[in-house]
Amino acid sequence: MSENPLKWTCDTVENELRSKGYNHLKTAARGSHIVIYTELTEQFPWVLAKW
């Protein structure tokens, strides 16, 4: 499987956060975690969601 199995979860998280008004959003799967980057990065350098 060439694609990270968490990729679909990243997309789901991105869509959910976009619907709540977060901008400049990017997610990346890192092992068993999903790292979420938003405009709040200055306040919260990282947001980790463990799935």
Contacts in CASP RR format, 6 or more apart in sequence:
PFRMAT RR
TARGET T0000
AUTHOR 0000-0000-0000
METHOD contacts of the structure
MODEL  1
MSENPLKWTCDTVENELRSKGYNHLKTAARGSHIVIYTELTEQFPWVLAK
W
4 29 0 8 1.000
6 29 0 8 1.000
6 31 0 8 1.000
6 32 0 8 1.000
6 34 0 8 1.000
6 51 0 8 1.000
7 29 0 8 1.000
9 29 0 8 1.000
9 34 0 8 1.000
9 51 0 8 1.000
10 27 0 8 1.000
10 28 0 8 1.000
10 29 0 8 1.000
10 34 0 8 1.000
11 27 0 8 1.000
13 27 0 8 1.000
13 34 0 8 1.000
13 36 0 8 1.000
13 49 0 8 1.000
14 25 0 8 1.000
14 26 0 8 1.000
14 27 0 8 1.000
17 25 0 8 1.000
17 36 0 8 1.000
17 38 0 8 1.000
18 25 0 8 1.000
22 38 0 8 1.000
22 39 0 8 1.000
22 40 0 8 1.000
23 38 0 8 1.000
23 39 0 8 1.000
24 37 0 8 1.000
24 38 0 8 1.000
24 39 0 8 1.000
25 36 0 8 1.000
25 37 0 8 1.000
25 38 0 8 1.000
26 36 0 8 1.000
26 37 0 8 1.000
27 34 0 8 1.000
27 35 0 8 1.000
27 36 0 8 1.000
27 37 0 8 1.000
28 34 0 8 1.000
28 35 0 8 1.000
28 37 0 8 1.000
29 35 0 8 1.000
32 50 0 8 1.000
32 51 0 8 1.000
33 48 0 8 1.000
33 49 0 8 1.000
33 50 0 8 1.000
33 51 0 8 1.000
34 48 0 8 1.000
34 49 0 8 1.000
34 50 0 8 1.000
34 51 0 8 1.000
35 46 0 8 1.000
35 47 0 8 1.000
35 48 0 8 1.000
36 47 0 8 1.000
36 48 0 8 1.000
36 49 0 8 1.000
37 47 0 8 1.000
38 47 0 8 1.000
40 47 0 8 1.000
END
